[in-house]
Amino acid sequence: MSTESQPESATEPGPLLSVTDLVKRFPVKRDSLFGRVKGYVHAVEGVSFQVAKGETLGLVGESGCGKSTTGRAVLQLHKPTSGSVRFDGRELTTMSTADLRAVRRDMQIVFQDPYASLDPRWTINEIIAEPFHIHKVGERKEIDGRVQELLRLVGLNPEHRNRYGHEFSGGQRQRVGIARALALNPRLLILDEPVSALDVSVQAGVVNLLEDLQDQLGLAYVFIAHDLSVVRHISDRVAVMYLGKIVEIGARDDIYARAQHPYTVALLSAAPEPDPGVINAADDRIILTGDVPSPIDPPSGCHFRTRCWKAQDRCATEAPALVDRGAGHPVACHFPVEDVEREVQAAKEHRATSDEAVFAASASGSAGPGDPPADIGLTGGGAD
């Protein structure tokens, strides 16, 4: 049975995946009767990155920052509002449904929830065999043999192929999802938080499996996660997202050792250290003020300015470009971090000042219990 990928493009060698100025906005309707649109959720705003063959790009950020939407927009599961997605030199956003289905043999996704991503009415054999039937690849006997081969590849017993999903543990179900994604020999996998729903004791096994499969099959990964330690372990490069935008991107070691964006520095300071001898003290952590602004009405200029201790007037009027500012990797910040220890102290002082302002406003009665805190921004309140 032939499950070879589509022929490679005849164009000059380049990245396997190239995303440029990707935008995805979801309409917010005023009512369901007439479907009037009152606004848009700015889920992804101008995201650009590349992934080379055999490379892993880690995509990290808080919940709701647009990581999963970016992954699904790359696969055209969410049709982008604008921007370009090129896979092996072929533009996906303008492809017909038939052409896109053919390309999807080379691009697959592993979903976050191993419980919801498997049909409870189907056996594992039927689930893994489904891609072959959709793409009309192979006869029944060949497909059965391939299913058994895939189960062995992901560390499961082929004799269990006629069981149902509820008869497997969470880690085993995720391995089934990985086997299904590998059925047609793809070249790129979008891994949408593949271990976040699993027990810590099971996560390492799945991550190690993904690394082994990458070595064996030459796969490229877009690894979406919020666990910084897992991303550091598996990624070659890391992109940090905040409120729909990439704020910093670079080689893994550069990001973890020489982060320049205040948001990246705050994220890294909050990550627990596995070495008891160097556990981050509370005084070394940056606690951001305020909440993440609404993606329906994001702040003007820099989206992070309403929580940033370094924000100045320029941040409210000019969106910073994602460019190299001297650290060897691109960062979207007008005033990048140079000395982390000094920034930790500055962030603490900013928070203390903000807390005092909130208490003063509450004492004077100018802020009600339902009002937003006064420390939301340095150049105006809330989302503009």
Secondary structure, DSSP 4 states (H G I P E B T S, - for coil): ---PPPPPPSSPS--SEEEEEEEEEEEEES-TTT--EEEEEEEEEEEEEEE-TT-EEEEE-STTSSHHHHHHHHTTSS--SEEEEEETTEESTT--HHHHHHHTTSEEEE-S-TTTSS-TTSBHHHHHHHHHHHTT-S-HHHHHHHHHHHHHHTT--GGGTTSBGGGS-HHHHHHHHHHHHHTT--SEEEEESTTTTS-HHHHHHHHHHHHHHHHHH--EEEEEES-HHHHHHH-SEEEEEETTEEEEEEEHHHHHHS--SHHHHHHHHHSPPS-GGGPPPGGGS----S-PPPTTSPPSS-TTGGG-TT--HHHHHSPPP-EE-SSSSEE--SS--S-HHHHHHHHHHHHHHHHHHHHHHHHHT-S-TTSPPTTS-SSSSS--
